[in-house]
Amino acid sequence: MIREAKEEVGIELTHENLEVVHVMHRDSQADESNERIDIFFTASGWKGEIKNMEPNKCDDLSWFDLKDLQENTIDYVKNVLEGLGGGIQYSEHGWGEK
């Protein structure tokens, strides 16, 4: 997570500021090796300013209230974000949808 945050959004995280809040077992359906385990974190703080370091992969980074997520939010990410308030720490997505 620390490396990915630096590469993708240009911020510095520390282990002390990270907390695992959700784990998802997911069938990505994107290719033949489609099984994924996604781990979602919250960060209580960071150094630097958040910016899009990969404009060829992502067209925008914006903050939204969890109660007002955008319509084009990726479906499995939206499911996790909506479940955070209810303390849901594990979910599965995409299995049986083929």
Secondary structure as a PSIPRED ss2 file (coil, helix, strand):
# PSIPRED VFORMAT (PSIPRED V4.0)

   1 M C   1.000  0.000  0.000
   2 I H   0.000  1.000  0.000
   3 R H   0.000  1.000  0.000
   4 E H   0.000  1.000  0.000
   5 A H   0.000  1.000  0.000
   6 K H   0.000  1.000  0.000
   7 E H   0.000  1.000  0.000
   8 E H   0.000  1.000  0.000
   9 V H   0.000  1.000  0.000
  10 G C   1.000  0.000  0.000
  11 I C   1.000  0.000  0.000
  12 E E   0.000  0.000  1.000
  13 L C   1.000  0.000  0.000
  14 T C   1.000  0.000  0.000
  15 H H   0.000  1.000  0.000
  16 E H   0.000  1.000  0.000
  17 N H   0.000  1.000  0.000
  18 L E   0.000  0.000  1.000
  19 E E   0.000  0.000  1.000
  20 V E   0.000  0.000  1.000
  21 V E   0.000  0.000  1.000
  22 H E   0.000  0.000  1.000
  23 V E   0.000  0.000  1.000
  24 M E   0.000  0.000  1.000
  25 H E   0.000  0.000  1.000
  26 R E   0.000  0.000  1.000
  27 D E   0.000  0.000  1.000
  28 S C   1.000  0.000  0.000
  29 Q C   1.000  0.000  0.000
  30 A C   1.000  0.000  0.000
  31 D C   1.000  0.000  0.000
  32 E C   1.000  0.000  0.000
  33 S C   1.000  0.000  0.000
  34 N C   1.000  0.000  0.000
  35 E E   0.000  0.000  1.000
  36 R E   0.000  0.000  1.000
  37 I E   0.000  0.000  1.000
  38 D E   0.000  0.000  1.000
  39 I E   0.000  0.000  1.000
  40 F E   0.000  0.000  1.000
  41 F E   0.000  0.000  1.000
  42 T E   0.000  0.000  1.000
  43 A E   0.000  0.000  1.000
  44 S C   1.000  0.000  0.000
  45 G C   1.000  0.000  0.000
  46 W C   1.000  0.000  0.000
  47 K E   0.000  0.000  1.000
  48 G C   1.000  0.000  0.000
  49 E C   1.000  0.000  0.000
  50 I C   1.000  0.000  0.000
  51 K C   1.000  0.000  0.000
  52 N C   1.000  0.000  0.000
  53 M C   1.000  0.000  0.000
  54 E C   1.000  0.000  0.000
  55 P C   1.000  0.000  0.000
  56 N C   1.000  0.000  0.000
  57 K C   1.000  0.000  0.000
  58 C C   1.000  0.000  0.000
  59 D C   1.000  0.000  0.000
  60 D C   1.000  0.000  0.000
  61 L C   1.000  0.000  0.000
  62 S C   1.000  0.000  0.000
  63 W C   1.000  0.000  0.000
  64 F C   1.000  0.000  0.000
  65 D C   1.000  0.000  0.000
  66 L H   0.000  1.000  0.000
  67 K H   0.000  1.000  0.000
  68 D H   0.000  1.000  0.000
  69 L C   1.000  0.000  0.000
  70 Q C   1.000  0.000  0.000
  71 E C   1.000  0.000  0.000
  72 N C   1.000  0.000  0.000
  73 T C   1.000  0.000  0.000
  74 I C   1.000  0.000  0.000
  75 D H   0.000  1.000  0.000
  76 Y H   0.000  1.000  0.000
  77 V H   0.000  1.000  0.000
  78 K H   0.000  1.000  0.000
  79 N H   0.000  1.000  0.000
  80 V H   0.000  1.000  0.000
  81 L H   0.000  1.000  0.000
  82 E H   0.000  1.000  0.000
  83 G H   0.000  1.000  0.000
  84 L H   0.000  1.000  0.000
  85 G C   1.000  0.000  0.000
  86 G C   1.000  0.000  0.000
  87 G C   1.000  0.000  0.000
  88 I C   1.000  0.000  0.000
  89 Q C   1.000  0.000  0.000
  90 Y E   0.000  0.000  1.000
  91 S E   0.000  0.000  1.000
  92 E E   0.000  0.000  1.000
  93 H E   0.000  0.000  1.000
  94 G C   1.000  0.000  0.000
  95 W C   1.000  0.000  0.000
  96 G C   1.000  0.000  0.000
  97 E C   1.000  0.000  0.000
  98 K C   1.000  0.000  0.000
